[in-house]
Amino acid sequence: MKIKYIGFDKDGTLFDSMPEYARVWGEIFNKEYGIDENSASKYLLDTAGQPNFLQVDGLLRKYNIVLSKEEVFKKSSEITKDLGERVIPKAFPEVKNVLVKLKASGFKIFISSGQQEIVIKNDLRKTGLSDYVDFIAGMRPNDPNFIKGEQHLRAAAKYFAVSFDEFIKETVFVGDTQTDLDMSLEAHIPCIMRKSASHVTMGALFTVDNFKNLEEIIRKI
């Protein structure tokens, strides 16, 4: 199997951002809805990888706050924008060197994330990683159905101008949550997982502490 395309989750995978996202998320829900900050923060971490609007809806419902689908999506768009503005992006130490090497080796790189696309682009720009990512699939404020999973993968295949069937045969996905693993398994794509607080390993092809040897691992697939 020859891998040509490498997909990455963003937060918790490329960026060491989840603790700070959880802290700010807790502040937002405490201020707007009176939900305990620690409980809100824990909920975000426990559901890491899910589309943001599902996390917003799930947390509010847990406290018997029910919004319409349109209201939830609007609120989640506001929150992800707020998170993107307040949280300073910080890539894991090895990430830039790894992306530089992967691009130099001819791999095509894409990101699939539950964060807003504009936030992903800004974070990549702020951390000097923009030149090493070919395509971004994230939350789109005008399209609630565009979520991580087959839709993101099909969008990536379209961008790279290959058929979906060809694309998934030549793709590996790198993530850190159950959502990342589920997406990969459903699409029959090999998955490499960064070890994290979620401790997701069942079904992953490889589980690693960092990505320093990522290219070598991918060439073994």
Number of C-alpha atoms within 10 A of each C-alpha: 10 12 18 17 20 18 22 23 26 24 24 22 23 25 18 16 18 17 15 16 22 22 18 20 24 22 19 19 20 17 12 8 12 12 18 13 19 14 14 23 24 16 19 23 17 14 18 22 24 19 22 25 25 16 20 22 20 18 20 18 12 10 11 9 11 14 14 9 13 11 13 20 21 15 17 23 22 14 20 22 16 15 21 19 13 12 15 13 22 15 20 15 14 13 16 16 12 17 21 14 14 17 15 11 11 10 18 19 20 23 24 27 27 24 28 25 20 17 19 24 16 17 22 21 13 13 14 12 18 15 11 20 19 15 18 22 23 23 28 16 16 10 9 15 10 18 22 23 18 15 14 21 24 17 16 24 20 13 13 16 10 13 11 16 11 10 21 22 17 15 26 23 23 27 29 30 27 21 19 26 25 16 18 25 15 10 15 13 19 22 27 26 29 24 19 16 11 15 13 19 20 11 16 21 15 18 21 16 9 16 23 14 11 17 15 10 14 19 10 9 12
